[in-house]
């Protein structure tokens, strides 16, 4: 059973507090990040307080958050050292007190990426990893938004372009693999961590390709971001827009191989692109597949649960016993087995939620039943996208609840 529910608020002063019916007790801790000390103010439920010595510590060049008496570690990046610029609405989480403390710190990192990110977020190593054949992966060491790189005598084709501040590093890593010119860029979907480098690359005459739906999303006045109850980002610059779009499928005949580009069912978004390198036996699936968390179904940009399962079925059908799969997020290149495991987890959780809905359970009751319990250890370790984000989407997309409750 879960210990208690609480609400987490992030306020524009950079302070954090818990809210509940119980009277809050203050708890403060100073932590070092990027060489700057920043004080975070914690207010927990009554009866919970920790001495200063027990505060979470930051360690390593690329800071991770470590709880002093639990083996929990969040290693995305260094804590931002500036104040948040906008107020996020409350979110309800259900977890025990110690986990709540860990989430409290870690939530600053990804949410700030949807507003104004501190310099420390981008102070991270960028590296290249061989995948198979002529395909490589360029990634942040935390596995956040992996880029596919296809090299050969005719030049370079990229799959996704990372955040804009990483554009120079991205080009630098490509130059370690080949002297060839970056000629083409394929975007798998519209999120800023996958299209951020578009404009700098376009300035170097790189030709950008994407699905029709992705370009339509880029034309909206603001981009919607799935984390944090749907944050917003400014409209991408005109230069970042794809120059060529497709409606169903596209094939490159490049570097003596075929590169197959095609629309996936509406899964992560409604403009998800899969990229297949048949001769090298590699798949890049964008954020439809990740090894770091439960699937992020971006309902703000047309993502669906049914489409996620259908898209993963499609990818599994394309993958052979030796196929290498580049996850949209994740440190390691994996294979067909991991795709099957991810798909089976989603189907199993969906089946459990469907049964709970059929029994007449409300969303709160479904959450208390913990339909993801068997999988939380593997896929529930990203504080900004856990079962508390995934299960409500499953619940509503399977017909649970109503649009308005009196």
KERODREN-227999 format. One record per residue (C-alpha): residue number from 1; residue in one letter; x, y, z. Coordinates in Angstrom, 1 decimal, decimal comma. Example, Ala and Ser with C-alpha at 12.3 -4.5 7.8 and 13.67 -1.06 7.14 Angstrom:
2
(node 1 "A" (12,3 -4,5 7,8))
(node 2 "S" (13,7 -1,1 7,1))
end
This chain:
406
(node 1 "X" (0,0 0,0 0,0))
(node 2 "X" (1,1 3,6 -0,6))
(node 3 "X" (1,9 5,5 2,5))
(node 4 "X" (0,0 8,7 1,7))
(node 5 "X" (-1,0 11,0 -1,2))
(node 6 "X" (0,6 14,4 -1,5))
(node 7 "X" (0,7 17,3 -3,9))
(node 8 "X" (3,9 18,7 -5,2))
(node 9 "X" (4,1 22,4 -6,2))
(node 10 "X" (6,9 24,2 -8,0))
(node 11 "X" (6,8 27,9 -7,5))
(node 12 "X" (8,5 30,7 -9,4))
(node 13 "X" (10,8 31,5 -6,5))
(node 14 "X" (12,5 28,1 -7,0))
(node 15 "X" (11,0 26,8 -3,8))
(node 16 "X" (9,1 23,6 -3,4))
(node 17 "X" (6,5 22,6 -0,9))
(node 18 "X" (4,3 19,7 -0,2))
(node 19 "X" (0,6 20,3 0,4))
(node 20 "X" (-1,9 18,3 2,4))
(node 21 "X" (-4,5 18,5 5,1))
(node 22 "X" (-1,8 18,0 7,7))
(node 23 "X" (0,1 21,0 8,9))
(node 24 "X" (3,4 21,3 7,0))
(node 25 "X" (6,8 21,1 8,8))
(node 26 "X" (9,7 23,0 7,1))
(node 27 "X" (12,8 21,3 6,0))
(node 28 "X" (15,7 23,1 4,4))
(node 29 "X" (18,9 21,9 2,7))
(node 30 "X" (21,7 23,6 0,7))
(node 31 "X" (23,2 21,6 -2,1))
(node 32 "X" (26,0 22,4 -4,5))
(node 33 "X" (25,4 22,4 -8,2))
(node 34 "X" (27,6 23,7 -11,0))
(node 35 "X" (29,8 25,3 -8,3))
(node 36 "X" (26,9 27,4 -7,1))
(node 37 "X" (25,1 26,8 -3,7))
(node 38 "X" (21,4 27,0 -4,0))
(node 39 "X" (18,9 26,6 -1,1))
(node 40 "X" (15,8 24,6 -1,7))
(node 41 "X" (13,0 24,8 0,8))
(node 42 "X" (11,1 21,6 1,6))
(node 43 "X" (7,9 21,5 3,5))
(node 44 "X" (6,7 18,0 4,2))
(node 45 "X" (3,8 16,4 6,1))
(node 46 "X" (3,8 16,9 9,9))
(node 47 "X" (5,9 14,4 11,7))
(node 48 "X" (8,5 14,2 8,9))
(node 49 "X" (11,7 16,1 9,4))
(node 50 "X" (15,4 15,3 8,8))
(node 51 "X" (18,5 16,9 10,2))
(node 52 "X" (20,6 18,9 7,9))
(node 53 "X" (23,2 16,1 7,8))
(node 54 "X" (20,7 13,7 6,2))
(node 55 "X" (20,0 15,9 3,3))
(node 56 "X" (20,5 14,4 -0,2))
(node 57 "X" (24,0 14,9 -1,5))
(node 58 "X" (25,2 15,8 -5,0))
(node 59 "X" (28,3 13,9 -6,2))
(node 60 "X" (30,4 13,4 -9,4))
(node 61 "X" (31,3 15,7 -12,2))
(node 62 "X" (27,8 15,2 -13,7))
(node 63 "X" (25,8 15,4 -10,6))
(node 64 "X" (23,5 12,7 -9,4))
(node 65 "X" (21,1 12,9 -6,5))
(node 66 "X" (21,8 10,2 -3,9))
(node 67 "X" (19,6 9,6 -0,9))
(node 68 "X" (21,9 9,0 2,2))
(node 69 "X" (20,2 5,9 3,5))
(node 70 "X" (18,6 4,4 0,4))
(node 71 "X" (20,2 3,1 -2,8))
(node 72 "X" (18,4 5,6 -5,0))
(node 73 "X" (20,2 7,6 -7,5))
(node 74 "X" (19,0 10,1 -10,2))
(node 75 "X" (21,8 10,9 -12,6))
(node 76 "X" (20,3 13,1 -15,3))
(node 77 "X" (22,5 16,1 -14,8))
(node 78 "X" (23,4 18,8 -12,4))
(node 79 "X" (20,7 20,7 -10,6))
(node 80 "X" (19,9 24,0 -12,3))
(node 81 "X" (21,2 26,9 -10,4))
(node 82 "X" (18,7 29,6 -11,4))
(node 83 "X" (15,2 30,3 -10,4))
(node 84 "X" (12,4 28,8 -12,3))
(node 85 "X" (10,7 31,2 -14,6))
(node 86 "X" (7,1 30,1 -14,6))
(node 87 "X" (4,6 28,5 -12,2))
(node 88 "X" (3,6 24,9 -12,8))
(node 89 "X" (0,2 23,6 -11,7))
(node 90 "X" (0,0 21,1 -8,8))
(node 91 "X" (0,5 17,4 -9,6))
(node 92 "X" (-0,7 14,6 -7,4))
(node 93 "X" (1,7 11,8 -6,6))
(node 94 "X" (1,4 8,8 -4,4))
(node 95 "X" (4,5 7,4 -2,8))
(node 96 "X" (6,3 6,9 0,5))
(node 97 "X" (8,0 9,8 2,3))
(node 98 "X" (11,6 8,9 1,5))
(node 99 "X" (10,8 8,5 -2,2))
(node 100 "X" (9,0 11,8 -2,1))
(node 101 "X" (12,2 13,6 -1,0))
(node 102 "X" (14,1 12,1 -3,9))
(node 103 "X" (11,5 13,1 -6,4))
(node 104 "X" (11,3 16,6 -4,9))
(node 105 "X" (14,9 17,3 -6,0))
(node 106 "X" (14,9 15,4 -9,2))
(node 107 "X" (11,8 17,1 -10,6))
(node 108 "X" (13,7 20,3 -11,0))
(node 109 "X" (15,9 18,9 -13,8))
(node 110 "X" (13,4 17,9 -16,6))
(node 111 "X" (10,8 20,5 -15,7))
(node 112 "X" (13,3 23,3 -16,0))
(node 113 "X" (14,1 22,0 -19,4))
(node 114 "X" (10,6 23,0 -20,5))
(node 115 "X" (11,1 26,5 -19,3))
(node 116 "X" (14,6 28,0 -19,2))
(node 117 "X" (17,4 25,5 -18,5))
(node 118 "X" (20,4 26,4 -16,5))
(node 119 "X" (23,8 26,1 -18,1))
(node 120 "X" (24,6 23,1 -16,0))
(node 121 "X" (22,1 21,0 -17,8))
(node 122 "X" (24,1 21,2 -21,0))
(node 123 "X" (27,5 20,8 -19,3))
(node 124 "X" (27,5 17,1 -20,1))
(node 125 "X" (29,7 14,8 -22,2))
(node 126 "X" (28,6 14,0 -25,7))
(node 127 "X" (30,0 10,8 -27,2))
(node 128 "X" (29,6 8,5 -30,1))
(node 129 "X" (28,9 4,8 -29,9))
(node 130 "X" (29,1 2,2 -32,8))
(node 131 "X" (25,8 0,5 -33,4))
(node 132 "X" (26,2 -1,8 -36,5))
(node 133 "X" (27,4 -1,5 -40,1))
(node 134 "X" (27,6 2,1 -41,1))
(node 135 "X" (25,3 3,3 -38,3))
(node 136 "X" (26,5 5,0 -35,1))
(node 137 "X" (24,7 6,7 -32,1))
(node 138 "X" (25,7 10,1 -30,7))
(node 139 "X" (24,3 10,6 -27,2))
(node 140 "X" (24,6 12,5 -24,0))
(node 141 "X" (26,1 10,3 -21,4))
(node 142 "X" (22,7 10,2 -19,6))
(node 143 "X" (21,1 8,8 -22,8))
(node 144 "X" (18,8 11,7 -23,2))
(node 145 "X" (17,6 12,0 -26,8))
(node 146 "X" (19,8 9,7 -28,9))
(node 147 "X" (20,9 10,7 -32,4))
(node 148 "X" (21,4 8,2 -35,2))
(node 149 "X" (24,4 8,7 -37,6))
(node 150 "X" (24,7 7,0 -40,9))
(node 151 "X" (28,1 7,5 -42,6))
(node 152 "X" (29,6 6,6 -45,9))
(node 153 "X" (31,4 7,9 -49,0))
(node 154 "X" (28,5 10,1 -50,1))
(node 155 "X" (28,2 11,9 -46,7))
(node 156 "X" (26,2 11,7 -43,5))
(node 157 "X" (22,6 11,3 -42,6))
(node 158 "X" (21,4 12,1 -39,1))
(node 159 "X" (18,3 11,0 -37,3))
(node 160 "X" (17,3 13,8 -34,8))
(node 161 "X" (19,4 16,7 -33,8))
(node 162 "X" (19,4 17,0 -29,9))
(node 163 "X" (19,0 20,2 -28,0))
(node 164 "X" (20,2 23,4 -29,7))
(node 165 "X" (23,1 24,0 -27,3))
(node 166 "X" (24,5 20,6 -28,3))
(node 167 "X" (24,5 21,3 -32,0))
(node 168 "X" (28,2 22,2 -32,1))
(node 169 "X" (29,1 19,1 -30,0))
(node 170 "X" (27,0 17,0 -32,3))
(node 171 "X" (28,9 18,2 -35,4))
(node 172 "X" (32,2 17,7 -33,6))
(node 173 "X" (31,3 14,1 -32,8))
(node 174 "X" (30,3 13,4 -36,4))
(node 175 "X" (33,7 14,7 -37,5))
(node 176 "X" (35,4 12,1 -35,4))
(node 177 "X" (33,6 9,4 -37,4))
(node 178 "X" (34,0 10,8 -40,9))
(node 179 "X" (35,3 13,7 -43,0))
(node 180 "X" (32,1 13,6 -45,0))
(node 181 "X" (29,5 16,4 -45,0))
(node 182 "X" (26,3 16,2 -43,1))
(node 183 "X" (23,8 16,3 -45,9))
(node 184 "X" (20,4 15,0 -44,5))
(node 185 "X" (18,5 15,2 -41,2))
(node 186 "X" (15,4 13,2 -40,4))
(node 187 "X" (13,3 14,2 -37,4))
(node 188 "X" (11,4 11,5 -35,6))
(node 189 "X" (9,0 13,8 -33,8))
(node 190 "X" (8,5 17,4 -32,7))
(node 191 "X" (9,9 17,5 -29,2))
(node 192 "X" (12,6 20,1 -28,5))
(node 193 "X" (15,3 17,6 -27,5))
(node 194 "X" (15,0 16,0 -31,0))
(node 195 "X" (14,7 19,1 -33,1))
(node 196 "X" (16,8 21,6 -31,2))
(node 197 "X" (19,8 21,4 -33,5))
(node 198 "X" (17,7 21,8 -36,7))
(node 199 "X" (18,3 25,5 -37,2))
(node 200 "X" (22,1 25,4 -36,8))
(node 201 "X" (22,3 22,4 -39,1))
(node 202 "X" (20,1 24,0 -41,7))
(node 203 "X" (22,5 27,0 -41,7))
(node 204 "X" (25,1 24,6 -42,9))
(node 205 "X" (22,9 23,5 -45,8))
(node 206 "X" (21,6 20,3 -44,2))
(node 207 "X" (18,3 19,2 -45,7))
(node 208 "X" (15,7 18,4 -43,1))
(node 209 "X" (13,0 15,8 -43,6))
(node 210 "X" (10,0 14,9 -41,3))
(node 211 "X" (6,4 13,7 -41,5))
(node 212 "X" (3,7 16,2 -42,5))
(node 213 "X" (2,1 16,1 -39,0))
(node 214 "X" (5,4 17,1 -37,4))
(node 215 "X" (5,7 20,2 -39,5))
(node 216 "X" (2,1 21,2 -38,8))
(node 217 "X" (2,9 20,9 -35,0))
(node 218 "X" (5,9 23,2 -35,5))
(node 219 "X" (3,6 25,8 -37,1))
(node 220 "X" (1,6 26,2 -33,9))
(node 221 "X" (2,2 29,3 -31,9))
(node 222 "X" (3,6 27,3 -29,0))
(node 223 "X" (4,9 23,7 -28,7))
(node 224 "X" (3,2 21,6 -26,0))
(node 225 "X" (5,5 19,3 -23,9))
(node 226 "X" (4,1 16,2 -22,2))
(node 227 "X" (5,9 16,4 -18,9))
(node 228 "X" (4,7 18,6 -16,0))
(node 229 "X" (1,0 18,4 -17,0))
(node 230 "X" (1,9 19,8 -20,4))
(node 231 "X" (4,4 22,6 -20,3))
(node 232 "X" (4,9 25,0 -23,3))
(node 233 "X" (7,9 26,0 -25,4))
(node 234 "X" (8,1 28,8 -27,9))
(node 235 "X" (7,5 28,1 -31,6))
(node 236 "X" (10,7 26,8 -33,2))
(node 237 "X" (12,4 29,2 -35,6))
(node 238 "X" (11,5 29,1 -39,2))
(node 239 "X" (14,9 27,7 -40,1))
(node 240 "X" (14,2 24,7 -38,0))
(node 241 "X" (11,3 23,5 -40,0))
(node 242 "X" (11,6 20,5 -42,3))
(node 243 "X" (12,2 21,4 -45,9))
(node 244 "X" (10,7 18,2 -47,2))
(node 245 "X" (7,8 16,3 -45,6))
(node 246 "X" (6,2 13,0 -46,5))
(node 247 "X" (2,8 11,5 -45,9))
(node 248 "X" (3,4 7,7 -45,6))
(node 249 "X" (6,9 6,6 -46,5))
(node 250 "X" (10,2 7,8 -48,0))
(node 251 "X" (13,3 6,0 -49,1))
(node 252 "X" (16,9 7,3 -49,3))
(node 253 "X" (19,3 5,6 -51,7))
(node 254 "X" (22,5 6,8 -50,1))
(node 255 "X" (26,0 5,5 -49,3))
(node 256 "X" (25,2 2,3 -51,3))
(node 257 "X" (22,3 1,4 -49,0))
(node 258 "X" (18,6 2,0 -48,6))
(node 259 "X" (17,3 4,1 -45,7))
(node 260 "X" (13,6 3,5 -45,1))
(node 261 "X" (11,6 6,3 -43,5))
(node 262 "X" (8,0 5,8 -42,6))
(node 263 "X" (5,1 6,9 -40,4))
(node 264 "X" (4,4 4,9 -37,3))
(node 265 "X" (0,9 4,6 -35,8))
(node 266 "X" (0,1 7,5 -33,5))
(node 267 "X" (2,1 6,5 -30,4))
(node 268 "X" (4,4 9,0 -28,8))
(node 269 "X" (2,9 11,7 -31,1))
(node 270 "X" (0,9 11,7 -34,3))
(node 271 "X" (4,0 12,4 -36,3))
(node 272 "X" (6,3 9,6 -35,2))
(node 273 "X" (8,8 8,5 -37,8))
(node 274 "X" (10,6 5,2 -37,8))
(node 275 "X" (13,9 4,9 -39,6))
(node 276 "X" (15,2 1,5 -40,8))
(node 277 "X" (18,7 0,8 -42,1))
(node 278 "X" (18,1 -2,7 -43,6))
(node 279 "X" (21,7 -3,5 -44,8))
(node 280 "X" (23,2 -2,3 -41,5))
(node 281 "X" (20,2 -4,0 -39,6))
(node 282 "X" (19,5 -1,1 -37,4))
(node 283 "X" (16,2 0,6 -36,3))
(node 284 "X" (15,8 4,1 -34,9))
(node 285 "X" (12,4 4,4 -33,3))
(node 286 "X" (12,5 7,8 -31,8))
(node 287 "X" (10,7 8,2 -28,5))
(node 288 "X" (8,2 5,4 -29,3))
(node 289 "X" (10,7 3,2 -27,6))
(node 290 "X" (12,8 4,0 -24,6))
(node 291 "X" (14,7 2,0 -22,0))
(node 292 "X" (14,6 4,5 -19,2))
(node 293 "X" (10,9 4,9 -18,3))
(node 294 "X" (7,3 3,9 -19,0))
(node 295 "X" (6,2 5,1 -22,5))
(node 296 "X" (5,5 8,8 -22,7))
(node 297 "X" (2,2 9,0 -24,6))
(node 298 "X" (2,0 12,7 -25,5))
(node 299 "X" (-1,8 13,2 -25,7))
(node 300 "X" (-1,2 16,9 -26,4))
(node 301 "X" (0,5 16,0 -29,7))
(node 302 "X" (-1,7 13,2 -30,8))
(node 303 "X" (-0,1 10,2 -29,0))
(node 304 "X" (-2,3 7,2 -28,1))
(node 305 "X" (-2,0 4,0 -26,1))
(node 306 "X" (-3,4 1,8 -28,9))
(node 307 "X" (-1,0 3,4 -31,4))
(node 308 "X" (1,9 2,8 -29,0))
(node 309 "X" (1,2 -0,9 -28,9))
(node 310 "X" (0,6 -1,1 -32,6))
(node 311 "X" (3,8 0,8 -33,4))
(node 312 "X" (5,8 -1,5 -31,1))
(node 313 "X" (4,2 -4,5 -32,8))
(node 314 "X" (5,3 -3,1 -36,1))
(node 315 "X" (8,9 -2,6 -34,9))
(node 316 "X" (9,0 -6,1 -33,5))
(node 317 "X" (7,9 -7,4 -36,8))
(node 318 "X" (10,8 -5,5 -38,6))
(node 319 "X" (13,4 -6,6 -36,1))
(node 320 "X" (15,4 -9,8 -36,6))
(node 321 "X" (17,5 -11,8 -34,1))
(node 322 "X" (20,5 -9,6 -34,7))
(node 323 "X" (18,8 -6,2 -35,3))
(node 324 "X" (20,2 -3,3 -33,2))
(node 325 "X" (17,7 -0,8 -31,9))
(node 326 "X" (18,5 2,8 -31,0))
(node 327 "X" (16,1 3,9 -28,2))
(node 328 "X" (15,0 7,5 -28,2))
(node 329 "X" (16,1 7,7 -24,6))
(node 330 "X" (18,5 5,2 -23,0))
(node 331 "X" (22,2 4,6 -22,6))
(node 332 "X" (22,5 1,2 -24,4))
(node 333 "X" (21,8 0,0 -27,9))
(node 334 "X" (19,4 -3,0 -27,5))
(node 335 "X" (17,7 -5,6 -29,6))
(node 336 "X" (14,4 -7,3 -30,4))
(node 337 "X" (14,1 -8,9 -27,0))
(node 338 "X" (14,0 -5,5 -25,3))
(node 339 "X" (11,3 -4,3 -27,7))
(node 340 "X" (9,2 -7,4 -26,8))
(node 341 "X" (9,6 -6,8 -23,1))
(node 342 "X" (8,6 -3,2 -23,4))
(node 343 "X" (5,5 -4,0 -25,5))
(node 344 "X" (4,5 -6,8 -23,2))
(node 345 "X" (4,8 -4,6 -20,1))
(node 346 "X" (2,5 -2,0 -21,7))
(node 347 "X" (0,0 -4,7 -22,7))
(node 348 "X" (0,0 -6,2 -19,3))
(node 349 "X" (-0,5 -2,9 -17,5))
(node 350 "X" (-3,3 -2,1 -19,9))
(node 351 "X" (-5,0 -5,4 -19,2))
(node 352 "X" (-4,8 -4,9 -15,5))
(node 353 "X" (-6,2 -1,3 -15,7))
(node 354 "X" (-9,0 -2,6 -18,1))
(node 355 "X" (-10,0 -5,2 -15,5))
(node 356 "X" (-10,0 -2,6 -12,7))
(node 357 "X" (-12,2 -0,3 -14,9))
(node 358 "X" (-14,6 -3,2 -15,5))
(node 359 "X" (-14,9 -3,7 -11,7))
(node 360 "X" (-16,1 0,0 -11,4))
(node 361 "X" (-12,9 1,4 -9,9))
(node 362 "X" (-12,2 5,1 -10,0))
(node 363 "X" (-8,8 6,5 -11,1))
(node 364 "X" (-7,8 6,9 -7,4))
(node 365 "X" (-8,7 3,3 -6,7))
(node 366 "X" (-6,8 2,1 -9,8))
(node 367 "X" (-3,7 4,0 -8,6))
(node 368 "X" (-4,0 2,5 -5,2))
(node 369 "X" (-4,1 -1,0 -6,8))
(node 370 "X" (-0,7 -0,3 -8,3))
(node 371 "X" (-1,1 -2,0 -11,6))
(node 372 "X" (2,6 -1,3 -12,5))
(node 373 "X" (4,0 -2,7 -9,3))
(node 374 "X" (5,8 -5,6 -11,1))
(node 375 "X" (7,5 -3,1 -13,4))
(node 376 "X" (8,3 -0,1 -11,3))
(node 377 "X" (11,8 -1,2 -10,4))
(node 378 "X" (12,8 -1,3 -14,1))
(node 379 "X" (10,7 1,4 -15,7))
(node 380 "X" (9,6 3,6 -12,8))
(node 381 "X" (12,8 5,4 -12,0))
(node 382 "X" (12,3 8,6 -13,8))
(node 383 "X" (10,6 11,0 -11,4))
(node 384 "X" (9,0 13,2 -14,0))
(node 385 "X" (7,5 10,2 -15,9))
(node 386 "X" (6,5 7,4 -13,5))
(node 387 "X" (3,4 5,3 -13,0))
(node 388 "X" (1,7 8,4 -11,7))
(node 389 "X" (1,9 9,9 -15,3))
(node 390 "X" (1,5 6,7 -17,3))
(node 391 "X" (-1,4 4,9 -15,5))
(node 392 "X" (-3,9 7,9 -15,7))
(node 393 "X" (-3,4 8,0 -19,5))
(node 394 "X" (-4,0 4,3 -19,8))
(node 395 "X" (-7,1 4,7 -17,6))
(node 396 "X" (-8,6 7,4 -19,7))
(node 397 "X" (-7,7 6,0 -23,0))
(node 398 "X" (-9,4 2,7 -22,0))
(node 399 "X" (-12,6 4,5 -21,2))
(node 400 "X" (-12,2 5,0 -17,5))
(node 401 "X" (-13,8 7,9 -15,7))
(node 402 "X" (-15,5 10,8 -17,4))
(node 403 "X" (-14,5 14,2 -18,9))
(node 404 "X" (-16,2 16,0 -16,0))
(node 405 "X" (-16,9 14,8 -12,5))
(node 406 "X" (-19,2 16,8 -10,3))
end
